Amino acid sequence: MTSKSKGGPDTISSLRSAIPSIFDAAQRSATGHRKHAVALHKLQTQCHDVDTENMTGEAAFNDEFIRNLNKILVIKKREPSADKVVKLVAIFVQVSQEMDTQALAKAKANSADADDVFTADTGEEEEEEADTVSSRFVECLIKYLLQGFQAKEKMTRMRCCQIVAMSVTNLGAIDEVLYFDLIKQLTERIRDKEAPIRVNAAIALTKLQSTDSSEADNEDGSDSVTDTLITLMHSDPSAEVRRAVLLNIEKNPTTLPFVLERARDVDPTNRKCLFLKVMPPIDYHLLSIEDRERLLVAGINDRDPGVKRACVRMIGESWLTFSGQNLLELTSALDVVDSPAANKVMQAMFSAYTEIPENLAFDDELWGNLTPEVAFVIRSTLEFFFERKDVDQIDKHLPEVMKLAQLLESFSAKLEAEDDEEMRPDYEFVIHQLLLVAKMSDFPDELGRREMLTLMRKMIMVPEIPENNIEAIADIIRKLSINEQDFIRIMVEVVSDVRELAPVICSNSAEREQMEALLVNIKSLIIIKYILQRCFDTLSEGSSMYGLLTECVVPAVQSTDTVLQEYGIECLALCCLLDKNLAVGNVMLFVQAVKYTKGDLHTKGLSALLDLAFMYGISDLSVTLGSPKDFVDLLYAELESDDEKTQATAGEGIARLLYAHRIPEPASVLEELLVLYYDPSTSGNDALRQCLTYFFPAFSYMSHDNQALLQQVSISTICRLDNMLKQHGGSSDAQAGATTQGQMVQQIISWCDPRILDAISAMNGSNSSMRTTTRLGTYANLAVDALKKTFVEAPATRKVLVQALNKLGLDDTTPHRQLQQMFVLVRTLAQHELVTDMITRNALARFEASLLRLLEVENADEIKLDLWLEEPEMASVFEFVSSLGENDNDFSDDDEEDEEEEEDGEDEDERGVTPGSESEASERHVSEEQSLPDLRLGSSSIPIPANFVIQSPMKRAKEVRLEELTREIDELLESDDDDEDDEGFSGY
């Protein structure tokens, strides 16, 4: 038994003052929490075994403690005083457990000298000793907090989970039934609708992980704690919950692959936490090469600069430490031969830690024993200094041209003599690194230049040379050449030499010879492609490149072999970029490739069309097609392709054409791209989504003309998207930043806001030449267009449009004329009673109130509508409103259908649009007495007769003229005693 301080009835009676004073002191400052915890434990010990009125002192302490704890269970999140009390509880549990453990150890030491006969039943005594004051208190506390897990108030549930999460590591030994009940209750709380509750429940579960948790799971077949946490980390919609699991889950071979997946988390903070806090303690040797590669590719290519810096810091501080500060060992772990991210990783690390490349030295021995890792480090270091234009460092590390040529020749000979297929990739990689080093040389001496040129021509003739080496050799020869014509002459000679290696093909040729001829033709086309990519002069019929066009490119295009056709199409497109007449003459060939082929040939033909359209414009290219519209329609068809690569290529090309103002009638094209961006069917096409994610803000914030174009199509696009998203369940899946209809509308409206463009222009130091009122007038037209659309769209779309009005953020700078037009349309919308659900009516009422404030009137009675009727600028709105009078029956029919659907509880209306959300469905049952005040247009709201039909000034003038004619006719017919009254003619 534990030793206790003396206590009595006075101790029990003092609890109601002592414990509250400790709680009060604890919530003022966190510095003395351990002292307060020791004081609480002293009180707890004194109360033990003290009886008063059939209540033990220990129970009295527990009751008073819980009574004081109840005070903070309803306090909101992030309240400092409440958080300090929660921390006090956690420290008290820890202190109590420590002191009881020390007391047990002391008691055990005192009984060590006793006879064996008195300690024979050691197991039973240990079980009794485990039942301590602290363990009984913890059990009482946990049972009480578990009741709060089911509380109706969300703050109570959150605080209970928070206390358990902070105290669970110090629980000690608790009853097995209570342990599994705690896990069960926490598993239920991780499904709570409130994210803070799920966070604390997840933290508590991570601390209850154990090696036997999977074996000791409930017998009902439920998942283990680890599996539950993995699911939570993978699929919880709250970034904070995923982060809590990521930081606290046990890192072992089972959980590590799922932890690495958070490198692709949609929240940048989570990705940053992975690289800064989770991965640094883990030795990278424990990861497979594939896992390292995926982690580095995700981190170094991240669009968020903070995540990228965190990844570089992990490599430069943690991984380099685990490699013993040996850069070559770290480089070997990156698998530089096959890694697509190794070069980016090294350059980013050199940029962050410049002392690393500055302290490197490459002696002759190192150059003589090149391995893939050594060659990679040398090339990366030189490339780093080359990009920084550090001439001194380049001259220090770059070898002489003759020595570089000797190294290239030596490794080329080793590659040719190597029979082991596993070693050939290493030699090819070293040669490629040396070629990249040669590109950075200035070739100062003529002897070295000639030697390098001769070696390049020799190396390019190697039959099995990799394509990336051909590209590097073409760059070196271009640098060695005097000018572009000299480069073309040298490369044409190289192509001729390569073509001479092809065997003569006849009808009796063997399959091997045919394959060799095909490979030679492909190699020739590859070289031609790299020649054309480095040429800028206009292609003329007298040039040597024109001869290659007729001898190599055209036969390849006409070949029946698909691979040759692909390279031929690519080379022909590059030729067309150098000659406009050639482009116009061959555009139909690319069109046929798009219409009648599939796969890579189809994509290359489409890319060629888009590049030529960007270069010369659609109008000049569409002469042979009939009209520019036919050309644009052809591109439209590719946007609807089932192939994601084709769709992404078309989307990117059309976006470039729009950005360069190369498309006639761009409004319709821009609308199609907007619809495609939010279309749920494109959610899996990452290339397309990423391109359009960059395009829309770049396009809209480039100029006010682009923004006006986007404003022109925004409302019609929102209507189309609403119908589309309703049919797909109400959201665009996997669309980052725009997952709901409300977010979609907000994003489109922000792209149309000229105030954002002005702010960006101000940051860039540019001044806008367009008047602010003009820009805001076009922006305010969004509200006018949205209000007009509400009269013709389905009820569900009408709700989206009305709620979008308040997202515009109209202010005092909005032109007065647009405010008047909006007000007339809002009141007319209320007159027709098209807005029925309470949420939309509230949104419309808020928008009307903002209009009255901007119009500087107290209420609608102050509006002088008669004066507005005389203003010519209001004619279009009044004509629109007047035309609605002829369609009243149509509106009433729509409303009746809507009411019938609401009563029947149907899921879709006749046009295939789903009804509103569950909140709207519940509001359909709200009685008329509980609804908002009537917003109908009447004499109480606007000073005109209720039966008056708002008309434009032109129609009003016609009515006045008809009245004058009526009076004249009456005067003429008086002599004939005709009693026709004026109303009959006015009705006519």
Buried (B, 14 or more C-beta within 10 A) or exposed (E): EBEBEEBEEEBBEBBEEBBBEBBEBBBEEBEBBEBBBBBBBBBBBBBBEBEBEEEBBBBBBBEBBBEBBEBBBEBEBEBEBBBBBBBBBBBBBBBBBBBBBEBBEEBEEEEEEEEEEEEEEEEEBEEEBEEBBBBBBBBBBBEBBBEBBEBEEBBBBBBBBBBBBBBBBBBBBBEEEBBBBBBBBBBEBBEBEBBBBBBBBBBBBBBBBBEEBBEBBEEEEEBBBBBBBBBBBEEBEBBBBBBBBBBBBBEEEEBBEBBBBBBEBEBBBBBBBBBBBBBBEBEBEEBEEEBBBBBBBBBBEBEEEBBBBBBBBBBBEBBBEBBEEEBEBBBBBBBBBEBEBBBBBBBBBBEBBEEBBEEBEBEEEBBEEBBBBBBBBBBBBBBBBBEBEBEEBBEEBBBEBEEBBBBBBBBBEBBEEBEEEEEBBBBBBBBBBBBBBBBBBEBEEEEBBBBBBEBBBEBBBBEEBBEEBBBBBBBBBBBBBEEEEEBBBBBBEBBBEBBEBBBEEEEEEEEEBEEBBBBBBBBBBBBBBBBBEBBEEEBEEEBBBBBBBEEBBBEBBEBEEEBBBBBBBBBBBBBBBBBBEBBBEBBEBBBEBBEEBEEBBBBBBBBBBBBBBBBBBBEBBBEEBEEBBEBBEBBBEBBEBEBBBBBBBBBBBBBBBBBEEBBBEBEEBBBBBBBBBBBBBBBEBEBBBBBBBEBBBEBBBEBBEBBBBBBBBBBBBBBBBBBBBBEEEBBBEEBEEBBEBEBBBBBBBBBBBBBBBBEEBEEEEEEBEBEEEEBBBBBBBBBBBBBBBBBBBBBBBBBBBBBBBBBBEBEEBBBEBBBBBBBBBBBBBBBBEBBBBBBBBBBBBBBBEBBBEBBEBEEBEEBEBEEBBEEEEBBEBBBBBBEBEEBEEEBEEBBEBBEEBBEEEEEEBEEEBBBBBEEBEEBBEEEEEEEEEEBEBBEEBBEBEEEEEBBBBEBBEEEEEEEEEBEEBBEEEEEEEEEEEEEEBEEE
